[in-house]
Amino acid sequence: MKPAAAKEAIILDPIYTGKAAAGLIDLARNGYFPKGSRVVFIHSDGSPIMFQYDEVVASLL
C-alpha cells in the first residue's frame, strides 16, 4: 500500500486490492512474466472498506 500511495498516488485497501497488488509486484520481481510482456492490474475500487481503516490510509498520505 505504501509504495503505491507514495509513488503513484494510488490508494489501495488493505484487504483485497492491496494484497492483490502486492502479489502482482512479487510475481513481477521474481520473473514470472516474460520480459517485455504487458501486465494489467485492474483496481476495482474498494473505497467502502477504507472507512474502517482510516488511520492506516491517513498514515500513507
N, C-alpha and C positions, 0 to 999 in steps of 0.2 A: 504494500500500500504506500509506503513512504517514497520509494523511488518513482512510482507513477505520479504521485502528487507533486513531488519536488521537481522532476524533470519534464513532465508533460502536462501538469495541472489537471490530471485526471483523478477524480476521487473514486476509489473502489470500496465497496462494502467489505467488511472483514469476514463475512460468512461465505458467500458464494463467489462473487466476481473477483475479490481479492485473492482467494485461493486458486481460482482458475487461472488468473494472470500469473501467479507465482509458478504454477505448474507449467504454463507455456514458456515462461522465461527459463525455467530449469531445463526443459526439453531443448530449447534453442542453444543454451550454453553448453549442453552436453552433446551437441552434434546430431540430434535426432532428425533434423530437417536437412535435406541435401543443400549444399552450398548453392546460393543463387535462387533458391526457391522462394516463393511468396507465401507468407503466412498471414491469415486474417484472424483477428480476435474480435469477437462481437461483444461489446459491452451492453448488456441487456438491462441496464439501469440498476435497480436495487436500492433506489433512494428511500423507499418507505422504511427499510431497516436501519437506515443511517440515523434516525432519530433515537434509536436505542443505544447508539454508540457515539453520541455527540462529543463526548470527551476525547475519544480516540481520534475522531475526524478533526476536532479543533487543534489537537497536538500536531497534526500534519500541515496545518495552514500557516 
